[in-house]
């Protein structure tokens, strides 16, 4: 049961686990407007219900979707068992290649204008010559330049520690030497302290060279600020950070190169587009030939069905019309339209144009018996409306045969069609306390006879009508 597998996959994707093959969907609408939905007593969302019901049930009436022209090619393929997966894939590949080609062509159209802009950006950034993390380094230099005099003073103070007349480093070494010669605990501490002082003096001297680079008197603070301004102005122009400017320059150069190579790419894309278009057309042509062959079979079989439904002069065929390239789709390059004539000497025309309501019902039912469907339940909503008893009886026979492979639910007022059913339910509306109630009641054998008799004779049920109802039910039970 392919339909059940699809439903199970949908439910499983949403965290549902089904046990067995029973699937009971229940929906509760309260007066307060609350809407509760359950599948096997587990709460279900309306969105998920809408996803699974198309796999479970199909509702048909005189204006069924099977009669709409746009759907004819789909139903013809269902009848034929045609696999359109390769056709669909080739169409998508062709359309993707077309999208890529159009994008390249658009770039080519705007290429000269874009190149002018790109070259101006490249020239400006090359002239600026931004470096990685340049602003950060300039800000450090700027701060150092502001403190240049203080840095010079600090450097001189550090340098003076090791110069005459202080000679602090020499004195520390003497203290260390004397303390080392003494073998007492207090002298050991003095030795360690003097050693630490000596090491710190060496570190201070090592920092002098760093301070010298920061106190470079040749640094012009105005020049630094001008450079920072130029970097930030360029960044604002291109809506990036200053540290992104070097990468942006490379990006502009790459785009310029790509645009200059676009002509070669265009030629490749055009060849690619032509290749995929040719593949699609060949596959579409092969599918079209299969459709033409199967359409003849469909016409012959459908006309037999229509004769059984009391349309002896019905003529049915599938009309194919080649589409313009912009109208091609994953279905191919042709449009298929079901055409019919129900009277002799009348040229067939589009089904919806020439068929009456009763004729549409019969044509729809005949098509449904021929076209495969995976749905387990079909609902027919008064498709016998406006039809005579003999036609209704033939339609009932056809529904009876169709029900051998699936569940058929038929809403009808025809006794001939009703008699074909295996089970009957009586639907009645009542008004109680100014509220409308709809009651659906399963009928017993006697109640079935009574209701069919009512359909046959009207308000007053006659003995003849009752006997006729019994005969109808007995006759249809053997079909």
Residue pairs with C-beta under 8 A, 6 or more apart in sequence:
1 21
1 376
2 374
3 55
3 56
3 374
3 375
3 376
4 21
4 23
4 376
6 55
7 23
7 52
7 55
7 56
8 18
10 48
10 51
10 52
10 55
11 17
11 18
11 39
11 48
11 52
14 48
16 39
16 42
16 44
18 40
19 40
22 40
23 39
23 40
23 56
24 38
24 39
24 40
24 41
25 37
25 38
25 39
25 44
25 49
25 53
25 56
26 37
26 38
26 39
26 41
27 35
27 36
27 37
27 38
27 49
28 34
28 35
28 36
28 37
28 38
29 35
30 36
35 46
36 43
37 43
37 44
37 45
37 46
37 49
38 44
39 49
39 52
54 375
55 374
55 375
56 375
56 376
56 377
57 375
57 376
57 377
57 378
57 379
58 373
58 375
58 377
58 378
58 379
59 378
59 379
59 381
60 66
60 364
60 365
60 368
60 378
60 379
60 380
60 381
60 383
61 380
61 381
61 382
61 383
62 357
62 360
62 361
62 364
62 382
62 383
62 385
63 360
64 360
64 364
65 71
66 75
66 364
66 367
66 368
66 371
67 338
67 351
67 352
67 360
67 363
67 364
68 352
69 335
69 337
69 338
69 350
69 351
69 352
72 318
72 336
72 337
72 338
73 291
73 331
73 332
73 334
73 335
73 336
74 331
75 367
75 371
76 291
76 294
76 295
76 298
76 318
76 336
77 84
77 291
77 331
78 371
78 372
78 373
79 294
79 298
79 370
79 371
79 372
80 290
80 291
80 294
80 298
81 372
82 287
82 290
82 291
82 294
84 287
84 330
84 331
86 283
87 280
87 283
87 284
87 287
87 330
87 331
87 332
88 330
90 276
90 279
90 280
90 283
91 280
91 328
91 329
91 330
92 330
93 276
93 279
93 280
94 273
94 276
94 277
94 279
94 280
96 276
97 269
97 272
97 273
97 275
97 276
97 277
98 273
100 269
100 272
100 273
101 266
101 269
101 270
101 272
101 273
104 262
104 265
104 266
104 269
105 266
107 114
107 259
107 262
108 262
108 263
108 266
111 259
111 262
114 255
114 259
115 256
115 259
115 260
118 252
118 255
118 256
118 259
119 256
121 238
121 252
122 249
122 252
122 253
122 256
124 234
125 234
125 245
125 248
125 249
125 252
126 249
128 230
128 231
128 234
128 245
130 231
130 234
130 242
130 245
130 246
130 249
131 246
132 243
132 246
133 243
134 227
134 231
134 242
134 243
135 228
135 231
135 232
135 242
135 243
136 243
138 224
138 227
138 228
138 231
139 228
141 219
141 224
142 221
142 224
142 225
142 228
144 151
144 214
144 215
144 219
145 219
145 220
145 221
145 224
146 221
147 214
148 214
148 215
148 216
148 217
148 219
151 211
151 214
151 215
152 215
154 211
155 208
155 211
155 212
155 215
158 204
158 205
158 207
158 208
158 211
159 205
159 208
160 166
161 168
161 169
161 201
161 204
162 168
162 169
162 201
162 205
168 201
169 198
169 201
172 194
172 197
172 198
172 201
173 194
173 198
175 190
175 194
176 191
176 194
176 195
176 198
178 187
179 187
179 188
179 190
179 191
179 194
180 187
180 191
231 242
231 245
232 242
234 242
234 245
235 241
235 242
235 244
235 245
238 245
238 248
240 248
280 328
281 333
284 328
284 332
284 333
284 334
285 333
287 332
288 320
288 332
288 333
288 334
291 318
291 320
291 334
291 336
292 320
295 317
295 318
295 320
295 336
298 316
298 318
298 370
299 316
299 317
299 318
301 370
302 316
302 363
302 366
302 367
302 370
303 314
303 315
303 316
305 366
305 369
305 370
305 398
306 314
306 316
306 362
306 363
306 366
307 314
308 394
308 397
308 398
309 362
309 365
309 366
309 391
309 394
309 395
309 398
310 362
310 388
310 390
310 391
310 394
311 342
311 359
311 362
311 363
313 341
313 342
313 343
313 344
314 340
314 341
314 342
314 359
314 363
315 340
315 341
315 342
315 348
316 338
316 339
316 340
316 348
316 363
317 339
317 348
318 336
318 337
318 338
318 339
319 336
319 337
319 338
319 339
319 348
320 334
320 335
320 336
320 337
321 334
321 335
321 337
322 333
322 334
322 335
323 333
323 334
323 335
325 333
327 335
337 350
337 351
338 350
338 351
338 367
339 348
339 349
339 350
339 351
340 348
340 349
340 351
340 354
340 355
340 359
340 363
341 347
341 348
341 349
341 354
342 354
342 355
342 356
342 359
346 354
348 354
351 360
351 363
352 360
355 363
356 386
357 385
357 386
358 385
358 386
358 387
358 391
361 383
361 384
361 385
361 387
361 395
362 387
362 391
362 395
364 383
365 380
365 383
365 395
365 398
365 399
366 398
368 378
368 402
369 398
369 401
369 402
373 406
375 406
376 406
376 407
377 406
377 407
377 408
377 409
378 402
378 406
378 407
378 408
378 409
379 409
379 410
379 411
380 399
380 408
380 409
380 410
380 411
380 412
381 411
382 411
382 412
382 413
383 395
383 410
383 412
384 391
384 392
384 395
384 412
384 413
384 414
384 417
385 413
387 395
387 414
389 414
389 415
389 416
390 416
392 412
392 414
392 415
392 416
392 417
393 416
393 417
395 414
395 417
396 414
396 416
396 417
396 418
396 419
396 420
396 476
397 420
397 476
397 479
399 408
399 410
399 417
399 420
400 420
400 476
400 479
401 479
402 408
403 422
410 417
410 418
410 421
411 427
412 418
413 455
414 455
415 452
415 455
415 456
415 469
415 472
416 472
418 424
418 451
418 452
418 455
419 452
419 469
419 472
419 473
419 475
419 476
420 476
420 479
423 442
423 443
424 442
424 443
424 447
424 448
424 451
425 440
425 441
425 442
425 443
426 440
426 441
426 443
426 447
426 451
427 438
427 439
427 440
428 438
428 439
428 441
429 436
429 437
429 438
429 439
430 436
430 437
430 439
431 437
443 451
448 469
448 473
449 466
449 469
449 470
449 473
450 461
450 466
450 469
452 469
452 472
452 473
453 461
453 462
453 465
453 466
453 468
453 469
454 461
454 465
456 465
456 468
456 469
457 464
457 465
